Amino acid sequence: MFSRDNWKEIFETIQKNKLRTFLSGFTVALGILIFVVLFGFGNGLINTFDDFFGDDATNVFYLFPGRTSMPYKGYKSNRQIEFDNGDLADINKNFAPFLEYSTPRIFRSGLVKYKEESNNYSTRAVGPDYQYAEKTIMMKGRYLNKEDIKNKTKYAVIGRLVEKDLFGTNTSIGEYVDISGSAFKVIGVFQDDGGDNEERNIYIPYTTRQLIEKNNDKLDQIVLAFKPELGYAGAMAFEKSLNTFLREKKYINPKDQNGLFIRNVADQLKQNQQFARVLQLIVAFVAFGTIIAGIIGISNIMVFVVKERTKELGIRKALGATPRSVIGTILLESIFITTISGFIGMLIGIGILGSLGEKLKDYFITNPNINLGTAIFATVVLIIFGALAGYIPARRAARIKPIVALRDE
Amino acid sequence: MIEIKDLHKSYRMGSNSLHVLKGINFTAESGELVAIMGSSGSGKSTLLNILGMLDEADSGDYTLDGVPIKNLNETKAAKYRNKFLGFIFQSFNLINYKSALENVALPLYYQRIPRKERQERAMKYLGQVGLKEWAHHLPSELSGGQKQRVAIARAMAAEPKVLLADEPTGALDSTTSYEVMDLIQKINDQGNTILVVTHEDDIAHMCKRIIHLKDGVIEKDEKVTQVRASQYV
């Protein structure tokens, strides 16, 4: 069946029936192309997700005080809860085995001036460990350290875009900027994968912020990182006992939804990963549909091809073609065309994905790509089903009596 | 060479059954040139199709060159057709995307003859029908007479025992018809057995024997003096 002569016969048939060859080849190539591109986009979407949520550390809790909505232990409802340095110290003391690090965070926004340049930026007053929570990358100089906290230094670490806005191309390290009326010395410049907004922040020691604000001990929020060894279940248990502890300490009704908020990044991450997985499932479903459509397309073409060739097959049978050779001719022709065009479609698809890269980032598609194994698997599936789809009409054609086939016009 | 006994064939047409052949008996010796005549519906094409193993009889015996043709599966029928028979059709039945040479070489392909030998033999038979210069033309570039000559060359190429021609001149004008008959006569002169189905009297008289079919039975079986077609060409 696979002699050189047979192949030559098949090549001649393919060459001399260009439209037919083109139609079946085009269907298959298009099917695979769409499959590869869709699947790649799906992966691109997931990459975007990973980028989004991979920007911050994932073993982090954010504690936000709220306003109570229930009375508790003699306290009225509608009471504003505030954190202070003592709360942070208590957490550090009571939960030491679980904690990797902790840092407070105080948000302020204000005018920042350097010489003639000025702009509004938000300032985050934090501790040194905040660098890990935010995964801040230092470009120049250094981040805040423990000495800065202890000595309440007027040092600032500014974002890449803050430096660009205020200093242009001039060097910023060692210069003094005016932040809402106080002079701070720039000790470092950072970048952040979280996007432009992240790079328009300024970090200062939280003790300095408290000093400026009448030397109080208030904290806006507390950021805690648990030890990664705890795992997901451990983190959830930690969150629960932390919640109980803080509600007890701050006199918040355990059932009060508004007194205290804990944002658990690990939990969010898990949800987001689930969302991404569902997205991938949907994309895979659509891609699978494309393959099915491709199979139906090639089946239709095969039915048409056999119908069109009925008379020719009758002539061949009258001249001595056996049913086997009739089926063989049709099948080999179809397999040959689907294989070649399938792989062409696959390569074009991979090429398109490769050339896109970051270009579709605005549409939440980052680095679309497809695993070569998946692409080849899909192509082979299409080839096999194309052959199967060709086999049924081919077998029917081989069974038609030559006299019937010859009468076909 | 050909021996048939009590051949019956009927076709189902919905609920009716149409009895086309009602017991045909005849023998044809090697080297004969037999015309099968009859009006349309007399069963002549059906008889030829059964002889050509393109169709099956309901009952009766058929022996071709000493081989009983019975209960053949498609594969075996295809092999016998290839070995024993050459077909010439009214509508030529050339494969339209293959050149004259490739059409002639096709039966040899199914005999698994190597490509080079196939080409040589096909060229030889194309030469015999006088179409050597047209070897690489497609059927669409040939006239009706040329197409039929290519078909004859194709039927000859496999060197079959019997040539079966179904209205070989049916689609041709009379001059071309005589050319084709001249060719068939010459092939017969070389000793080939040929059966020609026709409804034209002059064509039938260019054969050596005429079998008249009427309503599914042989009405008359006569030897005739052959009229040579060459005198009209």
Interface residues (C-beta under 8 A of the other chain):
Chain A: D5 K8 E9 E12 T13 K16 N17 K311 E312 G314 I315 R316 K317 A318 L319 G320 A321 T322 P323 R324 S325 A398 R399 K401 P402 I403 L406
Chain B: N49 G52 L54 D55 E74 T75 A78 K79 R81 N82 K83 F87 F89 N93 L94 I95 Y97 K98 E102 L106 P107 Y109 Y110 Q111 R112 P114 R115 R154 A158
